[in-house]
Amino acid sequence: AVLDTGIAQNHEDLKGKIISNKNCTDSKTSDDLFGHGTHVSGIISANTNNGLGAAGVGFNISLINAKGLGDDGSGYYSWLADCMVWAADNGAKVINMSLGGPSDSKLLSDAVDYAWNKGVVLVAAAGNSGSNSPSYPAYFNHVLSVAATDQNDAKASFSNYGAWVDVAAPGVGIYSTLPATPN
């Protein structure tokens, strides 16, 4: 499941990948009007060997679109928690959350524990404030926290860091899918 700003429903490089949609926000659509969720989804699973755009790192992966961030890229922990529980109840094996906030939340922690207890692997961005301050949900025990590296395999200048971060992965200059812009 991609818990983010939605996924562009008709993107030619994501065709056939989205198996279900849930909008937990105040948006009128589960489609991605911001771009971040589609970008993340392309990294995960853009169709390979089709002569278009990028190729995702995962071959033959289905996507669950859990729209927990609004059309402006922001949201509430309650939206994230609702989407996390829904995704866990609807077949998600992994929930990717390239998002986070600076405050602890029992509601969010409870949703993480719920999904984890259902066998879901939870992955979240360590944060982009360039500090060792925790970012939630990445800071929670049952979440794999991911920092960003740059083209030199060094910590990206913007990436959060600290003993609570589990792993680092490329996070600078990553090509992927974007929603079509309206004419």
Number of C-alpha atoms within 10 A of each C-alpha: 29 27 30 29 33 34 33 27 18 13 17 16 24 22 12 15 19 19 10 14 20 19 22 25 24 13 17 9 16 24 23 27 23 21 22 24 29 28 22 26 29 25 18 20 24 30 25 17 9 11 9 11 17 18 21 22 14 14 12 13 14 17 22 24 30 31 31 33 29 24 22 13 17 15 20 14 22 16 20 27 24 20 27 30 20 18 25 23 13 12 13 23 17 19 25 23 25 21 24 21 18 13 10 15 16 9 13 22 19 13 23 27 18 17 24 19 12 15 13 23 18 24 20 23 25 35 29 18 15 15 15 15 15 22 26 23 33 28 23 20 12 18 25 20 26 24 25 23 19 18 12 9 13 12 19 21 14 17 21 22 26 12 6 18 21 16 13 20 14 17 17 15 8 11 14 19 26 22 20 13 7 5 3
